[in-house]
Amino acid sequence: MKRILCFGDSNTWGYAPKQKPIPRLDEESRWTGLLQKKLGSEWKVIEFGLCGCTSGFANEVHGINVNAHILYPAVLFANLPVDIVCIMLGTNDLKTTLGWKSGDTAKNLDLLISTTKSMSPNAKIVLISPIILQKGIENFDGFDKSAVEKSILCAKEVADLAYRRKILLFDTNVFIHELCADGCHFTPASHKAFGNAMADFIVKQ
């Protein structure tokens, strides 16, 4: 059985605004579950999504450390061996309180790539570009209107990093155009489109 680790933020966790009692899509609706279903029994999809997770900025959400530089090595080690590691981070970096600058996310992800190559040298690494944010994000916790333009630049810099490091890139923004009203989170339809496209991508590698 091949093993794939999906490490990301709330769009990997399956955050669903206004859903009660817990704002999370079920396993059959979020993209990781759909990925598992489409890949079938020959694959094991290991899901680690954390709301608010940053690529390397020191931050907490409800008292929980959400800094990937601290979390990622332990998560990767706990789930070895892995054949593929998918990393989708960058969106939360753009919160105004974190002072994001051009190049920050790529620099942070570069360290995660190095960690992966050190701990699991035979694993293929897939960088998943962060979503380009939409109108409404200025009303979501921690963001302002500048986040839209920053997200465009951030996605490009992540793609450039994948090219420089000669690793795989999955471009989220080719497949996802519909977001929730908060301008940030995948709708159920987007989770389905993303999961199906990711499965097609994975089987070709």
Disulfide bonds with the S-S distance in Angstrom:
none
